[in-house]
Amino acid sequence: MNLKLIKKNIYSFVKIISTVLITSAIALESWNIYALINNINVPSSLNPIFWIERFAMMSHFIESIIAAFYAHSRQKMPIKYATYTFFVGTIGLLELFDQQDDY
C-alpha cells in the first residue's frame, strides 16, 4: 500500500474523530456553564473529563491562532483556516505547512 494513501486515510480518520470530539467538548462546556448559571449540581466525577476537555480546547485554540497567523502567507483566508484548524487540530497545521513545499 502506498505511504501517501495511508497518510491520507489516517488524516481523514483523525479529522473526523477530532471534529466530533471538539464539538462534544463545546457542548459539554456549554452544559457546564448552563449548570453553573442555573445552580444545577454537576457530578464531581466529571471533573477529570472537564479538565481534559479544557486542555484539548486550549490546545486547539492555540493551534488555530498559529494557523491564522501563517495562513495568509500560504494564500489561505486566516479566519476560515483558523476555524478549520480549531476543529481538526494538528492535522490542519500539518496540511498548512506541507503546502510550503508546493511553492
N, C-alpha and C positions, 0 to 999 in steps of 0.2 A: 504494500500500500504506500502511496506517495506521502511523504512527510508534510507537504503543504496541505494535502487533503485532510490529514489527521489534525493538523493545527487548525484548519478552518472548522472542522466538526467540533473540536474541543472549545474553540472560541464561541461558536453558536450555542453550545450547551451551557457554557458559563454565563453568557449574556442572558439567556432565558431564565436561568436559576437566579442570577443576581437581580434582574428586574423584578421577579416575583418576591424575592426576599426584601429588597429595599422598599417596595410598595407595601409589603406586610409590615415592615418596620415603621413606616409612616403612619399606617393605620393603627398600629399598637401604641405609638407615641400619642396620636390624636385621642385614642381611647383613654390613655393615662391622664392627659391634660383635662379631658372632659370629666373624668372621675374626680380629679383634684378640685376642679371648679365647683362641682356639684356635691362635694363632700361624700363621695362614694368610696368605700374602703376597697383598696386593691390588695389582693393577697400578697403577703410578703414573700411567698415562694417565687413570685415573678420578678423580684428584684435582679437576680443574675441575668435574666433574659433582657430586662430593660438596659442594663449596663452593656451587654454585648451589642444590643441593637443601637445604642447611642454611639458606641465606639465605631461600629460599621458605618453609621450615617455620617459621623465626623470624618472618617477616612475617605468616604466617597465625596463629601463636600470639599475636602482639601484637594482631592484629585480633580474635581470639576473646576476649581479655581485655577489649577495648573493648566488644565485643558483650555480654559477660556483665555489664559494669558498667551499660550502658544498657538491657538487655533488660527489666528489671523495670519501668522507667518506661513501657515500651510494652506492658505486660501480656503478656510472654513469660517463660518459665522460663529463668533465666540459664544454667544448665548445659547445657540442651538447645540453646539458641540459640548458645551459645559453641561447642559441638561442631559444629553446623551451619556456623557461620561459619569454623571452622578448616578444614573441608573445601572450602567453596565460595569462601572468600576475601572479597575486597572486595564482591562481589555481595551477600553476606549483610549487610554493613554498610549498603550502599545500600538494600536492602529494609527494613532495620530503621529507618533514618532517613526513608525515604519514608512509613512508616506514621504519622509525626508529623503529616502533613497531614490524616490521617483524623480526628483528634480535635479 
